[in-house]
C-alpha cells in the first residue's frame, strides 16, 4: 500500500478504517521543507515493500496544526507505530531505519 497523505478532514475516518482491518498503522509527522522527513519517507517506502498488513499515514504539520497538538509533536520527523488503537509500539523523533521498524513490528 502506498503512503497516504492525511489532514484534519480525513484523519479520523482513515485511521479508524485501518484499525478495523487490524492493520499496523504508522503515522509520520513531517514537513515538505525537512530533509530528514524526506529520508524518513524513503525508509517508510522500503518498509511498505517488506510488510503487508501495514498502513502508512503521512501528516504535514503545516497543513494539520490540530493533529500536531493532539499527538504532542514538537520535532519532525516524528514517527508513531500503532499495533492497534490502544497499543503504541514506537514513538520516535528523527530517522528510523526500515529494518529497525520491521523488527519492532514483527516482535509485537
C-alpha positions in Angstrom: 0.0 0.0 0.0 1.2 3.5 -0.8 1.8 6.2 1.8 -1.5 8.1 2.3 -1.3 11.8 2.9 -3.7 12.9 5.6 -5.1 16.2 7.0 -7.5 17.0 9.8 -10.5 16.4 7.5 -9.8 12.8 6.6 -7.7 11.7 9.6 -10.3 10.0 11.8 -12.1 8.2 9.0 -8.8 6.9 7.5 -7.2 5.7 10.8 -10.4 4.0 12.0 -10.7 2.1 8.8 -7.1 0.8 9.2 -7.8 -0.2 12.8 -11.0 -2.1 11.8 -8.9 -4.1 9.2 -6.4 -5.0 12.0 -3.6 -3.3 10.2 -0.5 -1.9 11.8 -0.7 1.9 11.5 2.3 4.2 11.1 1.9 7.9 11.5 4.7 10.0 10.0 4.6 13.7 11.0 6.8 15.9 8.9 7.1 18.8 6.6 7.9 19.3 2.9 10.8 21.6 3.9 12.5 19.0 6.1 15.3 16.9 4.6 15.2 14.3 7.4 11.5 14.0 6.8 12.2 13.1 3.2 14.8 10.4 4.3 12.2 9.0 6.7 9.8 8.8 3.8 12.2 6.7 1.9 12.6 4.4 4.9 8.8 4.0 5.2 8.6 3.2 1.5 11.1 0.4 2.0 9.2 -0.8 5.0 6.0 -0.8 3.0 7.6 -3.2 0.5 8.7 -5.5 3.3 5.4 -5.8 5.2 1.9 -6.3 4.0 -0.6 -5.6 6.8 0.6 -2.0 7.1 -0.9 1.4 6.6 1.4 4.4 6.4 -0.2 7.8 7.0 1.7 11.0 6.4 0.8 14.3 8.1 2.3 17.6 7.0 2.4 19.8 10.1 2.0 23.0 8.2 -1.4 21.8 7.0 -2.6 20.0 10.2 -1.7 22.0 13.3 -4.5 20.5 15.3 -3.1 17.0 14.8 0.3 18.1 15.9 -1.2 19.4 19.1 -3.3 16.2 19.6 -0.2 14.0 19.2 2.1 16.4 21.0 4.5 16.7 18.1 7.5 19.0 18.8 10.0 17.9 16.2 9.9 16.5 12.7 10.1 13.8 11.6 8.2 12.0 14.3 7.0 8.5 13.7 4.4 6.7 15.7 3.7 3.0 15.1 0.4 1.6 16.4 -0.2 -2.1 16.7 -3.9 -1.3 17.3 -6.0 1.6 18.6 -4.7 1.1 22.2 -1.1 -0.1 21.7 1.7 2.1 20.6 4.8 0.1 19.6 7.1 3.1 18.9 7.1 6.8 19.2 10.4 8.3 17.9 11.8 11.5 16.7 14.3 11.5 13.8 15.1 8.9 11.2 14.3 5.3 11.9 15.6 2.6 9.6 13.2 0.3 7.8 14.9 -2.7 9.2 14.5 -1.4 12.8 10.8 -0.7 12.3 10.3 -4.1 10.7 11.9 -5.8 13.8 9.7 -3.8 16.2 6.5 -4.7 14.3 7.4 -8.4 13.9 8.3 -8.8 17.6 4.9 -7.3 18.7 
